């Protein structure tokens, strides 16, 4: 008598049990990995929030100028500030402050020096922040010995006039020439300011006669002129002395406990950070 060949029922059940058990184990492992990833992300987010919450040495202001430009302003002392490489969007850094100067890829095109050292590599490295590339440009300098701010038009860090080479920071940008309404545009042309007449997001750093530093980012796009006009109008009673334009458009970014402006969400190489 002939019988059809086949798997015995008991053996088939064992195979099904094994397959189901393996499937359940895979799902369980995936769930554990997912939970660990979520926990890790939450911890990182909490750490960033803790760093941001610990910063108290600034005053936040948001206001709209009569030309329609809305500005977000962080007022602080320059001794509270450092220049720092983040290679990230400022709003994702967990650090209070604004974007820095110009960059290309991972290289800094603007001078960015702290305590005699470029922030993005060695002095001899391309894009380290040791110089304003191609042009002498307005550079905001804090001299720690005299606790004073100035704007110096330089190409190389070696041209900076400071009293203590170990205690200063210098951020390159474009001269704002707040005290020269007749000649400021000619100066920006000499410094090759990019897209001065385009409607773009704008960033800048200015200071007053009492030594306070103002880090400013626009929420609405405008020209260099409208940005400068808006700053002068909104901070007219603060005794502004001078300042610089920073990188703009999608790089115009700000983070504080009160506001987060991501620009176009791109990463930037370096930021001006409020530490205290």
MIDREN-980994 format. One record per residue (C-alpha): residue number from 1; residue in three letters; y, x, z. Coordinates in nm, 2 decimals. Layout:
% MIDREN-980994
TORVO, NUM, ALA, Y, X, Z
...
This chain:
% MIDREN-980994
TORVO, 1, UNK, 0.00, 0.00, 0.00
TORVO, 2, UNK, 0.34, 0.15, -0.10
TORVO, 3, UNK, 0.64, 0.16, 0.14
TORVO, 4, UNK, 1.01, 0.22, 0.03
TORVO, 5, UNK, 1.14, 0.55, 0.16
TORVO, 6, UNK, 1.44, 0.52, 0.41
TORVO, 7, UNK, 1.60, 0.63, 0.73
TORVO, 8, UNK, 1.43, 0.48, 1.04
TORVO, 9, UNK, 1.66, 0.22, 1.22
TORVO, 10, UNK, 1.68, 0.44, 1.53
TORVO, 11, UNK, 1.79, 0.74, 1.34
TORVO, 12, UNK, 2.06, 0.54, 1.16
TORVO, 13, UNK, 2.20, 0.41, 1.49
TORVO, 14, UNK, 2.22, 0.77, 1.62
TORVO, 15, UNK, 2.42, 0.88, 1.31
TORVO, 16, UNK, 2.66, 0.59, 1.35
TORVO, 17, UNK, 2.70, 0.67, 1.72
TORVO, 18, UNK, 2.78, 1.04, 1.63
TORVO, 19, UNK, 3.03, 0.94, 1.36
TORVO, 20, UNK, 3.21, 0.70, 1.59
TORVO, 21, UNK, 3.21, 0.95, 1.88
TORVO, 22, UNK, 3.36, 1.22, 1.65
TORVO, 23, UNK, 3.62, 0.98, 1.53
TORVO, 24, UNK, 3.72, 0.88, 1.88
TORVO, 25, UNK, 3.73, 1.24, 1.99
TORVO, 26, UNK, 3.96, 1.33, 1.69
TORVO, 27, UNK, 4.19, 1.03, 1.78
TORVO, 28, UNK, 4.20, 1.14, 2.14
TORVO, 29, UNK, 4.28, 1.50, 2.06
TORVO, 30, UNK, 4.56, 1.39, 1.82
TORVO, 31, UNK, 4.70, 1.16, 2.09
TORVO, 32, UNK, 4.71, 1.44, 2.34
TORVO, 33, UNK, 4.88, 1.68, 2.09
TORVO, 34, UNK, 5.14, 1.41, 2.01
TORVO, 35, UNK, 5.21, 1.35, 2.38
TORVO, 36, UNK, 5.25, 1.72, 2.44
TORVO, 37, UNK, 5.49, 1.75, 2.15
TORVO, 38, UNK, 5.69, 1.45, 2.27
TORVO, 39, UNK, 5.70, 1.60, 2.62
TORVO, 40, UNK, 5.81, 1.94, 2.48
TORVO, 41, UNK, 6.09, 1.78, 2.28
TORVO, 42, UNK, 6.20, 1.58, 2.58
TORVO, 43, UNK, 6.21, 1.89, 2.79
TORVO, 44, UNK, 6.42, 2.08, 2.53
TORVO, 45, UNK, 6.65, 1.78, 2.50
TORVO, 46, UNK, 6.69, 1.77, 2.88
TORVO, 47, UNK, 6.76, 2.15, 2.89
TORVO, 48, UNK, 7.03, 2.11, 2.62
TORVO, 49, UNK, 7.19, 1.82, 2.80
TORVO, 50, UNK, 7.18, 2.01, 3.13
TORVO, 51, UNK, 7.36, 2.31, 2.96
TORVO, 52, UNK, 7.62, 2.07, 2.81
TORVO, 53, UNK, 7.67, 1.88, 3.14
TORVO, 54, UNK, 7.73, 2.20, 3.32
TORVO, 55, UNK, 8.04, 2.28, 3.11
TORVO, 56, UNK, 8.35, 2.15, 3.28
TORVO, 57, UNK, 8.63, 2.39, 3.18
TORVO, 58, UNK, 8.78, 2.18, 2.90
TORVO, 59, UNK, 8.98, 1.87, 2.84
TORVO, 60, UNK, 8.88, 1.63, 2.55
TORVO, 61, UNK, 9.13, 1.44, 2.34
TORVO, 62, UNK, 9.08, 1.22, 2.03
TORVO, 63, UNK, 9.39, 1.09, 1.85
TORVO, 64, UNK, 9.50, 0.98, 1.51
TORVO, 65, UNK, 9.81, 1.12, 1.34
TORVO, 66, UNK, 10.05, 0.91, 1.14
TORVO, 67, UNK, 9.90, 1.05, 0.82
TORVO, 68, UNK, 9.57, 0.88, 0.91
TORVO, 69, UNK, 9.39, 1.20, 1.01
TORVO, 70, UNK, 9.18, 1.15, 1.32
TORVO, 71, UNK, 9.14, 1.47, 1.53
TORVO, 72, UNK, 8.90, 1.56, 1.81
TORVO, 73, UNK, 9.04, 1.83, 2.04
TORVO, 74, UNK, 8.89, 2.05, 2.31
TORVO, 75, UNK, 9.15, 2.22, 2.53
TORVO, 76, UNK, 9.03, 2.52, 2.73
TORVO, 77, UNK, 9.12, 2.87, 2.85
TORVO, 78, UNK, 9.02, 3.15, 2.61
TORVO, 79, UNK, 8.84, 3.32, 2.90
TORVO, 80, UNK, 8.60, 3.03, 2.90
TORVO, 81, UNK, 8.51, 3.10, 2.54
TORVO, 82, UNK, 8.27, 3.32, 2.35
TORVO, 83, UNK, 8.15, 3.35, 1.99
TORVO, 84, UNK, 7.78, 3.29, 1.94
TORVO, 85, UNK, 7.53, 3.28, 1.66
TORVO, 86, UNK, 7.34, 2.96, 1.66
TORVO, 87, UNK, 7.20, 2.92, 1.30
TORVO, 88, UNK, 7.19, 2.55, 1.36
TORVO, 89, UNK, 7.42, 2.25, 1.35
TORVO, 90, UNK, 7.66, 2.26, 1.64
TORVO, 91, UNK, 7.56, 1.91, 1.75
TORVO, 92, UNK, 7.20, 2.03, 1.78
TORVO, 93, UNK, 7.28, 2.34, 1.97
TORVO, 94, UNK, 7.33, 2.17, 2.31
TORVO, 95, UNK, 7.64, 2.39, 2.35
TORVO, 96, UNK, 8.00, 2.27, 2.38
TORVO, 97, UNK, 8.24, 2.39, 2.11
TORVO, 98, UNK, 8.31, 2.39, 1.74
TORVO, 99, UNK, 8.20, 2.58, 1.42
TORVO, 100, UNK, 8.33, 2.93, 1.36
TORVO, 101, UNK, 8.45, 3.10, 1.04
TORVO, 102, UNK, 8.32, 3.12, 0.69
TORVO, 103, UNK, 7.96, 3.22, 0.60
TORVO, 104, UNK, 7.72, 3.23, 0.31
TORVO, 105, UNK, 7.35, 3.18, 0.38
TORVO, 106, UNK, 7.28, 3.37, 0.70
TORVO, 107, UNK, 7.57, 3.61, 0.65
TORVO, 108, UNK, 7.92, 3.58, 0.81
TORVO, 109, UNK, 8.21, 3.61, 0.57
TORVO, 110, UNK, 8.46, 3.60, 0.86
TORVO, 111, UNK, 8.51, 3.85, 1.13
TORVO, 112, UNK, 8.34, 3.75, 1.46
TORVO, 113, UNK, 8.34, 4.01, 1.73
TORVO, 114, UNK, 8.29, 4.00, 2.11
TORVO, 115, UNK, 8.35, 4.30, 2.33
TORVO, 116, UNK, 8.36, 4.54, 2.04
TORVO, 117, UNK, 8.03, 4.42, 1.88
TORVO, 118, UNK, 7.98, 4.19, 1.58
TORVO, 119, UNK, 7.79, 3.88, 1.68
TORVO, 120, UNK, 7.55, 3.87, 1.38
TORVO, 121, UNK, 7.40, 4.22, 1.37
TORVO, 122, UNK, 7.50, 4.59, 1.38
TORVO, 123, UNK, 7.85, 4.71, 1.27
TORVO, 124, UNK, 7.70, 4.85, 0.95
TORVO, 125, UNK, 7.50, 4.53, 0.86
TORVO, 126, UNK, 7.62, 4.31, 0.58
TORVO, 127, UNK, 7.74, 3.98, 0.71
TORVO, 128, UNK, 7.74, 4.09, 1.07
TORVO, 129, UNK, 8.09, 3.96, 1.15
TORVO, 130, UNK, 8.25, 4.31, 1.17
TORVO, 131, UNK, 8.50, 4.23, 0.90
TORVO, 132, UNK, 8.68, 3.95, 0.70
TORVO, 133, UNK, 8.51, 4.01, 0.37
TORVO, 134, UNK, 8.72, 4.07, 0.06
TORVO, 135, UNK, 9.06, 3.97, 0.21
TORVO, 136, UNK, 9.28, 4.05, 0.51
TORVO, 137, UNK, 9.28, 3.71, 0.69
TORVO, 138, UNK, 9.43, 3.54, 0.99
TORVO, 139, UNK, 9.22, 3.63, 1.29
TORVO, 140, UNK, 9.25, 3.47, 1.63
TORVO, 141, UNK, 9.23, 3.74, 1.90
TORVO, 142, UNK, 9.19, 3.70, 2.28
TORVO, 143, UNK, 9.27, 4.02, 2.47
TORVO, 144, UNK, 9.10, 3.99, 2.81
TORVO, 145, UNK, 9.31, 4.26, 2.98
TORVO, 146, UNK, 9.64, 4.07, 2.92
TORVO, 147, UNK, 9.46, 3.73, 2.90
TORVO, 148, UNK, 9.67, 3.66, 2.59
TORVO, 149, UNK, 9.60, 3.51, 2.24
TORVO, 150, UNK, 9.75, 3.63, 1.91
TORVO, 151, UNK, 9.68, 3.58, 1.54
TORVO, 152, UNK, 9.65, 3.91, 1.35
TORVO, 153, UNK, 9.60, 3.94, 0.98
TORVO, 154, UNK, 9.33, 4.21, 0.93
TORVO, 155, UNK, 9.03, 4.29, 0.72
TORVO, 156, UNK, 8.84, 4.52, 0.95
TORVO, 157, UNK, 8.78, 4.50, 1.32
TORVO, 158, UNK, 8.91, 4.85, 1.36
TORVO, 159, UNK, 9.26, 4.72, 1.26
TORVO, 160, UNK, 9.28, 4.48, 1.57
TORVO, 161, UNK, 9.54, 4.56, 1.82
TORVO, 162, UNK, 9.39, 4.51, 2.17
TORVO, 163, UNK, 9.43, 4.67, 2.51
TORVO, 164, UNK, 9.07, 4.66, 2.62
TORVO, 165, UNK, 8.80, 4.72, 2.36
TORVO, 166, UNK, 8.53, 4.60, 2.60
TORVO, 167, UNK, 8.69, 4.27, 2.69
TORVO, 168, UNK, 8.81, 4.07, 2.39
TORVO, 169, UNK, 8.69, 3.83, 2.12
TORVO, 170, UNK, 8.82, 3.79, 1.77
TORVO, 171, UNK, 8.75, 3.50, 1.53
TORVO, 172, UNK, 8.84, 3.53, 1.16
TORVO, 173, UNK, 8.97, 3.24, 0.96
TORVO, 174, UNK, 9.29, 3.16, 0.76
TORVO, 175, UNK, 9.64, 3.19, 0.91
TORVO, 176, UNK, 9.79, 2.86, 1.00
TORVO, 177, UNK, 10.14, 3.01, 1.05
TORVO, 178, UNK, 10.26, 2.74, 1.28
TORVO, 179, UNK, 10.60, 2.90, 1.32
TORVO, 180, UNK, 10.67, 2.93, 0.95
TORVO, 181, UNK, 10.69, 2.60, 0.78
TORVO, 182, UNK, 10.85, 2.75, 0.47
TORVO, 183, UNK, 10.60, 3.03, 0.41
TORVO, 184, UNK, 10.27, 2.91, 0.55
TORVO, 185, UNK, 10.13, 2.79, 0.22
TORVO, 186, UNK, 10.21, 3.12, 0.05
TORVO, 187, UNK, 10.02, 3.30, 0.33
TORVO, 188, UNK, 9.71, 3.08, 0.28
TORVO, 189, UNK, 9.72, 3.16, -0.09
TORVO, 190, UNK, 9.74, 3.53, -0.01
TORVO, 191, UNK, 9.44, 3.49, 0.22
TORVO, 192, UNK, 9.25, 3.29, -0.05
TORVO, 193, UNK, 9.20, 2.98, 0.15
TORVO, 194, UNK, 8.93, 2.77, -0.02
TORVO, 195, UNK, 9.01, 2.42, -0.15
TORVO, 196, UNK, 9.34, 2.38, 0.03
TORVO, 197, UNK, 9.44, 2.06, -0.16
TORVO, 198, UNK, 9.10, 1.89, -0.16
TORVO, 199, UNK, 9.03, 1.60, 0.08
TORVO, 200, UNK, 8.78, 1.77, 0.32
TORVO, 201, UNK, 8.68, 1.77, 0.68
TORVO, 202, UNK, 8.88, 2.05, 0.86
TORVO, 203, UNK, 8.85, 2.27, 1.16
TORVO, 204, UNK, 9.09, 2.50, 1.34
TORVO, 205, UNK, 9.19, 2.68, 1.66
TORVO, 206, UNK, 9.54, 2.70, 1.79
TORVO, 207, UNK, 9.71, 2.81, 2.11
TORVO, 208, UNK, 10.02, 2.73, 2.31
TORVO, 209, UNK, 10.28, 2.92, 2.51
TORVO, 210, UNK, 10.09, 2.87, 2.83
TORVO, 211, UNK, 9.78, 3.04, 2.70
TORVO, 212, UNK, 9.57, 2.74, 2.64
TORVO, 213, UNK, 9.33, 2.73, 2.34
TORVO, 214, UNK, 9.27, 2.41, 2.14
TORVO, 215, UNK, 8.96, 2.38, 1.93
TORVO, 216, UNK, 9.01, 2.10, 1.67
TORVO, 217, UNK, 8.79, 1.92, 1.42
TORVO, 218, UNK, 8.89, 1.63, 1.20
TORVO, 219, UNK, 8.67, 1.32, 1.18
TORVO, 220, UNK, 8.85, 1.21, 0.86
TORVO, 221, UNK, 8.90, 1.43, 0.55
TORVO, 222, UNK, 9.23, 1.58, 0.45
TORVO, 223, UNK, 9.41, 1.87, 0.29
TORVO, 224, UNK, 9.50, 2.19, 0.48
TORVO, 225, UNK, 9.86, 2.06, 0.49
TORVO, 226, UNK, 9.77, 1.72, 0.63
TORVO, 227, UNK, 9.55, 1.89, 0.89
TORVO, 228, UNK, 9.82, 2.13, 0.99
TORVO, 229, UNK, 10.08, 1.84, 1.00
TORVO, 230, UNK, 9.84, 1.63, 1.22
TORVO, 231, UNK, 9.80, 1.92, 1.47
TORVO, 232, UNK, 10.17, 1.98, 1.49
TORVO, 233, UNK, 10.24, 1.61, 1.54
TORVO, 234, UNK, 9.97, 1.54, 1.80
TORVO, 235, UNK, 10.03, 1.86, 2.00
TORVO, 236, UNK, 10.40, 1.88, 1.95
TORVO, 237, UNK, 10.48, 1.86, 2.32
TORVO, 238, UNK, 10.23, 2.14, 2.41
TORVO, 239, UNK, 10.45, 2.43, 2.29
TORVO, 240, UNK, 10.22, 2.55, 2.02
TORVO, 241, UNK, 10.25, 2.91, 1.91
TORVO, 242, UNK, 10.00, 2.98, 1.63
TORVO, 243, UNK, 9.65, 2.94, 1.51
TORVO, 244, UNK, 9.39, 2.96, 1.23
TORVO, 245, UNK, 9.20, 2.74, 1.00
TORVO, 246, UNK, 8.82, 2.77, 1.04
TORVO, 247, UNK, 8.55, 2.68, 0.79
TORVO, 248, UNK, 8.57, 2.32, 0.68
TORVO, 249, UNK, 8.41, 2.03, 0.50
TORVO, 250, UNK, 8.04, 2.00, 0.60
TORVO, 251, UNK, 8.07, 2.29, 0.83
TORVO, 252, UNK, 8.34, 2.11, 1.04
TORVO, 253, UNK, 8.14, 2.04, 1.35
TORVO, 254, UNK, 8.20, 1.97, 1.72
TORVO, 255, UNK, 8.00, 1.90, 2.03
TORVO, 256, UNK, 8.12, 1.80, 2.38
TORVO, 257, UNK, 8.01, 1.55, 2.64
TORVO, 258, UNK, 8.24, 1.30, 2.48
TORVO, 259, UNK, 8.18, 1.35, 2.11
TORVO, 260, UNK, 7.94, 1.48, 1.85
TORVO, 261, UNK, 8.07, 1.56, 1.49
TORVO, 262, UNK, 7.79, 1.69, 1.27
TORVO, 263, UNK, 7.98, 1.75, 0.95
TORVO, 264, UNK, 7.73, 1.69, 0.67
TORVO, 265, UNK, 7.44, 1.80, 0.91
TORVO, 266, UNK, 7.42, 2.15, 0.76
TORVO, 267, UNK, 7.34, 2.45, 0.99
TORVO, 268, UNK, 7.62, 2.70, 1.05
TORVO, 269, UNK, 7.57, 3.06, 1.14
TORVO, 270, UNK, 7.81, 3.09, 1.43
TORVO, 271, UNK, 8.01, 2.87, 1.67
TORVO, 272, UNK, 8.31, 2.91, 1.91
TORVO, 273, UNK, 8.14, 2.81, 2.23
TORVO, 274, UNK, 8.29, 2.69, 2.56
TORVO, 275, UNK, 8.07, 2.84, 2.83
TORVO, 276, UNK, 8.22, 2.72, 3.15
